[in-house]
Amino acid sequence: MSKVFFSNSGAEANECAIKAARKYAAAEKGEDYYTVITLKNSFHGRTLTTLAATGQEHYHELFKPLTPGFVSVEAGNFEELVKTAEECKAAAVMMECVQGEGGVVPIGEEYAKKVEAYCKENNIVLIIDEVQTGNGRSGKLYSYMNYGINPDAVSTAKGLAGGLPLGATLLGEKLKDVFAHGDHGSTFGGNPVCCAAAVSVLSRIDDKLLDEVKAKAEYIHKELSGSEGIEDISGMGLMIGIKTAKPAGEVVKTCMENGVLCLTAKDRVRLLPALNIDFDLLKKAVDVIKKAAAN
Ligand SMILES: Cc1ncc(COP(=O)(O)O)c(C=O)c1O
């Protein structure tokens, strides 16, 4: 990654990546190359443009018309993506490596690599949304590193400044010079307070912390697999989705009543613990989750 633009949220980080891709594609291929392909079940934010990018109809319903130029395809169906890219004159493909709001579903290395190779061959911009998966959560600095791919743009936010509002759009070689002065900007983006928090967070995401993230994830998987009322566990690193026999909402409620904050993602219980949670606390939390899921 060669350059970074700082904003205030994940949605804004995605808006910047989309603008960069559209400007690049229009200059390289012509103004009718503006469509961004995203995946069904994705989540990219709540502004009108990032809602359009979000491949879940129920988020769109009350807010139409949305920004045009977005189409979503089934995750994992590479042939559909290629056909759509040809038909719609794609400017970019934008996706999460693990669909967070979509049920904590990893898209898989094979599919990610195929999409990357196709984008490279056809000069289509590849944007990876690391808003939820980034900053060490996956066990690597960014989740795409687990798949060995090289995107042209990466958006991130959430944990980046440890709870203060900061979004970042990282632009690689292809896009680094795409914006001219005045093409993009933000009053509060890159403010010193939030950036100081990000410097502190990033200085702590070292190999030791990432190894701990992997060890904690392994512990959660080992403890919960086969436990009463738990049917399946998905995710990557400390981003974990649990399919429970009981409705996920019920399990989340019981967890909260017993001091563990978690949330749902589709029909799963979603865990996004602090990466530096200590093991004693993690063990207590896992016990609460086990009891909440059991009948
Ligand atoms: C993958 C992904 N992208 C984008 C967003 C939007 O981020 P923000 O709420 O900071 O605008 C989210 C928020 O949940 C997200 O999970």
The ligand as a Gaussian input file, in Angstrom:
#p B3LYP/6-31G(d) Opt

LIG

0 1
 C      -17.503000      -4.697000       6.852000
 C      -17.998000      -3.356000       7.256000
 N      -17.865000      -2.324000       6.422000
 C      -18.292000      -1.080000       6.745000
 C      -18.918000      -0.840000       7.936000
 C      -19.378000       0.560000       8.271000
 O      -18.553000       1.122000       9.240000
 P      -19.013000       2.419000      10.047000
 O      -20.139000       2.003000      10.935000
 O      -17.780000       2.839000      10.821000
 O      -19.412000       3.446000       9.037000
 C      -19.085000      -1.884000       8.851000
 C      -19.781000      -1.656000      10.135000
 O      -20.245000      -2.545000      10.791000
 C      -18.614000      -3.181000       8.498000
 O      -18.774000      -4.220000       9.331000

